[in-house]
Amino acid sequence: MSFTGKNILVIGASSGIGLALAQQLEQQGAHVITAQRRKPEGLTGTFIEWDATTPAAEAFGQLPAQLHGLV
């Protein structure tokens, strides 16, 4: 499957499985948007600072018009 040109939102990509998945998606050509409290190291996609204990309306207003995947 090709992810080239796809917008993928990954919540919790600052470490572990989320970070590894975001890195793989970027390597396969996806535009990765990550959302978590701290900026992940080594990713070039869009970072949204967000804490899961707070409302998401304002934070996620900067998402692209179309998402092709959510993790």
C-alpha positions as CSV (number, residue, x, y, z in Angstrom):
1,M,0.0,0.0,0.0
2,S,1.3,3.5,-0.9
3,F,0.9,6.3,1.6
4,T,2.3,9.0,-0.8
5,G,0.3,12.1,-0.5
6,K,-1.9,10.8,2.3
7,N,-2.7,12.8,5.4
8,I,-2.4,10.6,8.5
9,L,-3.1,11.7,12.1
10,V,-1.2,9.9,14.8
11,I,-2.1,10.6,18.4
12,G,0.6,9.8,20.8
13,A,3.7,9.7,18.6
14,S,6.3,11.1,21.0
15,S,7.7,7.7,21.8
16,G,7.3,3.9,21.5
17,I,4.9,2.3,19.0
18,G,3.3,5.7,18.0
19,L,6.7,7.2,17.1
20,A,7.8,4.1,15.2
21,L,4.6,4.0,13.2
22,A,4.8,7.8,12.4
23,Q,8.4,7.3,11.2
24,Q,7.4,4.4,9.0
25,L,4.5,6.4,7.5
26,E,6.8,9.4,6.8
27,Q,9.3,7.0,5.1
28,Q,6.4,5.7,2.9
29,G,5.5,9.2,1.8
30,A,2.7,10.2,4.1
31,H,2.2,13.6,5.5
32,V,2.0,12.8,9.2
33,I,0.3,15.0,11.7
34,T,1.0,14.1,15.3
35,A,-0.9,15.2,18.4
36,Q,0.5,14.9,21.9
37,R,2.0,16.9,24.8
38,R,5.6,17.1,23.5
39,K,7.0,17.4,20.0
40,P,8.4,14.1,18.7
41,E,12.1,13.8,17.8
42,G,13.0,13.2,14.2
43,L,9.7,13.7,12.5
44,T,9.2,16.4,9.9
45,G,5.4,16.4,9.7
46,T,3.0,18.7,11.5
47,F,2.9,18.8,15.3
48,I,-0.2,19.7,17.3
49,E,0.4,20.3,21.0
50,W,-2.5,18.5,22.8
51,D,-3.2,16.9,26.1
52,A,-5.8,14.2,26.0
53,T,-7.3,15.6,29.3
54,T,-8.4,18.9,27.6
55,P,-11.0,19.6,24.9
56,A,-9.7,19.1,21.4
57,A,-11.8,21.6,19.4
58,E,-9.2,24.4,19.2
59,A,-6.2,22.1,18.8
60,F,-7.6,20.1,15.9
61,G,-8.9,23.1,14.0
62,Q,-5.6,23.1,12.2
63,L,-6.1,19.7,10.6
64,P,-6.2,19.4,6.8
65,A,-9.7,19.2,5.1
66,Q,-9.2,15.5,4.4
67,L,-7.6,12.8,6.6
68,H,-6.8,9.4,5.1
69,G,-6.0,7.7,8.3
70,L,-6.1,8.0,12.1
71,V,-3.9,6.1,14.6
